Amino acid sequence: MRKSGIKTVAAIFLMSAIVPVLKAQLTIAAPAAPANNTNTAKATVENTDAEESAAPVSDGGKYDTLRFSGKDFLSGKLVSFIPEKAITWLHPDAEKPIEFKVTNLKELSLSGKQLQPPAGSSTVRLTNGDIFKGVIQKLDKDSLLIKTWYAGDIRISRKMLKEILPSCASSAIYDGPNDIKEWTVDNQRGAGGDNRKVEVGNRTLSIPGNCNAGRDMKLPDMAKIEFDIATGMNSNVNIFLYSDQIARHQGNSYILNISSSYLYLQRYSRNEGSDSLGQGECRKMMEKSIAHFTILVDKKKKSFTIMVNGSIVQQISDSHGEFCGKGGMISFFNSGGYGILKIKNISVSKWDGRIPNTASEGEDNAKDNIVFSNDDKVTGKLKSIENGQITFETEFAALNVPIDRARSIRFSGEGAQVAKRNTNDIKAFFTLDESITIDVQKIADGKIIGKSENFGNAEFMLNSFKKIGLNIYAESGDDEKDSSGASTENNLNDE
């Protein structure tokens, strides 16, 4: 008995030394949901390192993802969120929903099909950077009234308005990935005989080494292509644009190579081979594990603008001849032999020729101005918008023009105000670079209830948004800043 007791004490002491080490590496995976219960949510908690910091890529986008201030995340289902109290989360292993303190929360990615803007929706930019979408109803000296698909009628104070971008039709072409069936894939067998398989889940393309996935996006002459990319330390990524073949290096296309914190753009023709168009450095922007890319293409001008995390890395035009891309396809090739390439939140739309989040700031900021679709510009005083007509006073005459003839309407900075920040502010993202700030009171039952100096009190449909940013004014360390991606060293030709 005495020896047994000594052994027990020794075992306890040993475990107490080991458990803290194990805890740091622990992955807690939820058990499979019962076959007869399709409503049970699945949850996974992970502490990730640089190579595995993307959100879970299983489940086909059926589950929400909660991110904490470190690299931890939890998949499951949101029940409710009450600021300064708790977020309530559904986990299949718990008898009751779990409550988490709000302090260490960073982001909530939302599952399910997102409501899309109807045709004719305009974009309204505010002085604090918020972007509203909706149909313009009326503008007077005090406010703008817009009709939205996500919150009904919204009235925005005129002092908070910065710009209106009228639109007559939706520019969305593709938003995903949603299903592997949307993609044509090339799965390769690894050196050890293992089968490598491209998969889609949680709005993510997971592409093993030496595999590729492509899709005919029917890219327009003016295209805006966006995606998040998560790569490992030894990865090398080729992105084929405007290709007429899914198979790599068999079509006429432009190729963007992401390698070792550098971007290389080249044209490739089946008959003429390849020509380098230039390179850009994005080392500082890609020190983290995930980066947001925006590629803007003007086919007529043969020009490309490549942005990483909102900053321009490369602007270049092809001077080698006619536009090389002969199709409308995009494909992603993981030419690195190690690790899985993850492409998330792919969005393709028609581009209006404007660089995102930049506008012609303050050429004549003391006056309102309108830029028309034919590039004509007038400055003066915007009096009103009603029944689809703009009333605008210039130094020479009063104008009455249809709103659909205007490309942009910018407001004078005189008397402009910026909504104050609030402790309970969240950011609700429509797309990867369009969001609104809400002083949230509650998120529950598929709605966000909140207010702002911009628009007063409002209720928003939760499924209008891709994700929710939490604790948005919290100071962050380097590993908490906007995520960016890391790539590796192989040259495009070293395949």
N, C-alpha and C positions, 0 to 999 in steps of 0.2 A: 504493500500500500504506500509505504514511504517513497519507494523508487518511482511508483506511478505518479505520486503527487509532484515529485521533482520534475519528472518528464512533462507533466501538464503545465507547470509554471514556466519551464523552459520553452515549451511550444508557444505559450501565450506571449512570452517576451519576444520570441522570434517573429511571430506574426505582427506584433506591434511595430517592429522595425521594418517589415516588408510592406505592409499595407499602404503607408504613405507613398512609397515608390510606385506600387501598382496603381494607386488611385490616379496618379498623374497620367497614366497611359491607358486608363480604362475606357472601353467603349461599351455603352449600355444599349443594347439593341432590343427593341420591343419584340415579343413573340409574335408569330404569325396570328393574324386575326382569325377567329373561329369561322369555319366555312359557312355557317348559317347566320352570320352577323355581318352584313355588308356595310353597316354604318359605323363600325368600330374604327377609330382612327389609329394609325400606326405612328409610333414616335421613336426617334433615335437621338441620343445625346452623344456628341463626340467632342473631344478636345483635339483640334487639328493642328498640324504643322504646315509649313509653307507649301508643300507639295499636295496637301489634301484639304485646303481651306475652302474649297467650293462647297456649296450646300449639297445635301444628299441628292443623288441623281436617279433614284428609283421612284416608283409609285406613279409615274406618268402625270405628275402635277396634281395629284389628288389631295395632297396634304400641305397645310401651311408650314412655314419654317420660322422659328423664333431665334434670332441671333442675340447673343449676349455681348458684353463689352470686350471680352477676350475673343478667342477664336471658337468658342463653344456655340453649338446650335442645337435646336430641338425641333423635331418634326412632329406634327400632330394636328390638332384643330383648335383654333381660337374660340373660346366661349365668350369672354368679355374682357374689356380693358377699362379700368377706372384710374385716372392719373392720381399720383400721390398715395395710392392704395395698393393695387395689385393687378396683374394680368392673370386671368383664369384660363387654364390650358387643359385640354382633354388628352389623357394618356391611357392606353388600354390596360396597363397593369395596375392602375389605381382604381379603388372603389368609387372615389369621388374625383372631380376635376382638381388639378393642382393649382395652387396660387403661387406666383413668383413676385418678389418685390420689383418695383418699377425701376429702381435706381440703376441697376446694371444692364438694362435692356438697351439694345442698339437698333434693331430692325425687325420688322415682321413682313415676310414675303407671303403673298396671298395666293391660294390655289383657286382652281375653278376657272370657268370661262369668263373673261373680262368683257364688260359692256363696251361696245365700240361707238365712236361718235357717228351721228347720222350725217348724210351728205348736207352740205351747206353750213357746216359748223365753222365759225371763225375762231381765231386765237386772240386772246386778250392778255397782254403783258402788263404787270403791275410794277410799281416803283420798288417793291421789296423783292422782286424776282419771281413772284408767283405767276403762274400761267393758267388762265381759265379758258375752257372751250365751250362754245355754245353759239346759238343763233342770235344775232344782234336784233333786239326789239326796239329800243329807243335810247337815245342819248340826249340829255338836256344840260343845263348849266350846273346841275348838282350831281347827277349820277348817270350810270349806264345800266340799263336793264337787259340781261341776256337770258334766254331760255335754254336750260341745260337738260341733258338726259340723265344726270346723276344727282341733281338737287332741285329740280324744278326751276322756277324763276329766281335769279340771283341779281340783287341790286348792288352795284359797286360804286363807292364814292368816286366822283370825278377827280378829286385831288390825288387819288391813288393810281390813276391810269397813266400808263407810259406809252403803250402802243396797241393798235388794233391791226390784225392781219386778216382782212376779209378772205373768205373762201367760199367757193360755190360747190365744191365736191370734195368728198373724202379722198385723201392722198394715200391711204393705207393700201399696201399690196400684200404683205405677208407679216404675220406675227406668230412666233413660235420659238423652238420646235414643239409640236404637240404629239406627234406620233411617228414612229419609225417608217410607217407606210408612206409618209410624205417625201421620203428621201430615197435616192438611189445610192447604195453603199457598195464599197469594194472591201470585203473582209479578207485579210491575209493570214496565212499560217505562220506562226512564230518560228524562230530558229529551233526551238526545242520540240516542235510539233504541236504546240498548243494552238487552239483555235482562237483567233482574235475577232471580236464581234463589235460592230458599231451599235450603240444603243441610244434610245431617247427616253428621258424621264425627268420630271420636274423642270420642264422647259430647258433641258440641257441635252446637247449632243455629246456623247462620250465616245471618243475616237481613239482606239489603241494605236500603237506605233505601226507605221507603214500601211495604215488604212485611211480611206477617205469617204466622205459623204457629200453628195451634191443634190441640187434641186434647180429646176427651171423656174426662176422667179419672174421671168418675163420683165427683166430690168428695163425701166424707161430711159429715155434720153437724158433726163435729169433725175438722178437717183440719190437717195440718202439710205445708207446701209449701216445698221448699228448692231453691236453684239458685245457681250461680256466674254472675256477669254481667261481661262485658268489653265496654267501650264506647269509642268515640272521643271526641275533644274536642267535637264538634258533634252529639252524639247526644241523642235524646229518646225515652224508652221508655214505652210504655203496656202494662200487663199486665191483661188482662180475666179476672176471677175469677167462678166460678159462673155463667157465661154460658149462655144457651140457644141462642146462635148463634155460629158461628165467625167470620163476617164482622164486622168491627169496627163499633161503633156501630149495630148492627142487632139486638142482643139485650138482654135484661134482665140486668144484671151490675154488679159492682163494678169500678172501674178504679183501678189503682195507677199513677201517673205518676212516673217518676224523671227529674228535670230539675234541672240545675245544683246538684247536691249537696243537693237538697230532695226530699222525697217528698210527693205529694199523693194523697189518697184521696177518691174520690167514688163516688156511686151513679148508675147510669144506667138509666132506664126508657124503653121505646119510647113509652109514652103520656104520661109525666110529665116527661121530659127529665132533666137532671142536677142533682144537689145536692152541694156540697162538704161533706165530713165532717171535713176538717182536714189539717194538714200537719206534717211533722217535718223537722228539719235533721240531715244526716249528713255535713257537709262534711269533718270530720277523718277520718271512716271511709272516705271515698271519694276520697282524694287519690291513690290508686294506680290501677292499670289493671284490677284484678279485685276484685270484692266478693262475699262469701257472704251471700245473703239467706235468711232464715227467716220465713215468713208463717204465723201461727197463727190459725185461724178457729174461732169457736164460733157456729154458725149459730143456735142457739136464743137465745143472748144477743145476737146480732147484733154480736159484738165481734171486733176485729182487733188482733193484736199483730204488729208488724213489727220484725225484728231485722236489723242489718247487722254482720257479723263478730262475732256473739255478743253484741252490745249492743242494748238496746231503743231504738229510734228513735221509735216511735209506738205508742200504745195508745189505741184509740178504739172507741166503740160507735155504731151507727146509730140515731138517735132519730127518724128521719123517717117511720117506718111499718114495715110488715112487711119481712122480709128481701127485698132487691131481686133477688138472683140467683135465676133460675128454672131453672137447669140445673146441670150438673156439669162444664162445660168450662173450660179455660184456654187463652188465646191470648196471644202476644207480638207486638206491633206496633212496628216500628222507624220512628217518625214523623220521625226526623232524615233530612235529605236527603243526608247524607254518611257514608261509612264503613259498616262492616258490624257489626251487633250480634251478639255471640256469647253464647249462653246454654248453660252447661255443667252437667253433673251434676245433672239435674233429678230430684228425689225427691218423691213424694207418698205420704203414709201417714196412717193414723188418728191423731189427736192425743189423748193421755190427759189433757189439761187442765193439764199442768205446763209451765212455761217451761224450755227446755233449759238444763242445767248450773246450775239453781238449785233448791234444795230448802229446806224449812222448817228453816233452820239453827238448831240449838241452842235451841229453845224450852224443851226439857227435855233438854239434851245429856248430863246425868248418867245418864239412863236410856234403855233401848231403848223404841221405840214402834212401834205398828202403826196405820195408817190403813186402815179398811175401805172397801169399795166404796160403802157408804151414807154415807160421811164420818164415821162413828163413829171415835173414837180412844181407845186405851188405852196407858198407860205402865207400865213395869215391867222385867222381865228375860226376855229371849228364851232359853229353855232349849235348844230343839232344833227341827229340821225333819226329818221323816222320813216316807216313804210318803205324801207329800202333806198331812201334818198338822203344824200349828204347835203347839208346847207353850210356853205363855207364862204367867209368873207376875206377877200384879198385887198391889197392896197388900191386895186384898180376897179374891181367889180365883185359882185356877189355871185357865187357859183351854186348851182343845184345839179348834182351828178348822181347817177346810180352807184350804190356802194360796191357793186360787183365790178366796177371799172377801176377801183382803187386796189393797189397792191399792198400798201401800208399807210396807216394813219398814225402819226406821232404827235404826242401832246407836249405842249410847252412845259418846261421845268419850273416856270414861274408859279409860285403858290403850291407846288407839289408837296405831298407829305408821304412819309413812309410809316407803315403800320408798326407799332411798338412790339417788341418781343415779350412773350409771356412764358411763365414757368412751365405751363402745360402744353406748349406748342409742339405739334407734330408736323411732319411733312408727308403728305399723301401724294404718291407718284402715279400720274396717268401713264407716262412712258418713262424711258430711262433718263430723260433730261427735262421733263415737264412735270411740275408739282405745284401744290398749293399748301400754304401754312395755315393750320387750324389750331386755335386754342381749344383743345378737346375737353369735353365734359364727360363723354362716355362713348365706348365702342361696344355695341351689343346688338344682337338680332339683325345682323346684316347692315347696320347703319353706323355712321360716324356723326355724333352730335357735338357741335361746337360753335365757335364764334370767332370774329376777327374785326378789327377796325376797318378792314377792307370791305367786308360784306355784311356785317352784323351777325345775327344768329342764323344757323342753317343746319339741315340734316342732309348728309351725303350717303349715297348708296355705296356700300363697302366694295362691291364687286365691280366698281368703275376703276379701281386702282390696282396697280401691280404690287406695290409694297408700301409700307408705312415706316418712316424714319422716326425713331424715338430718342428722347434725350438729345435733341438736335443741337443744343447749345453747349453741351458738355465738352470740356477740354479733353483732348485725346492725345495719347502717346503716338509714336510713329506707327505702331502696329494697329492703331485704331483709326487712322485717317482713311479717306476714300480708298477703297481697295484698288490695286493695280496689279498687273501681271508680269511674270518673269518669263523670259525665253532664253534660248541658248545659241550656240556658236556656229553651227554648221552653215555653210553657204548654200544658196539655192541650188547650185549645180552639184553639190555633194550628196547625191541621193543614192 
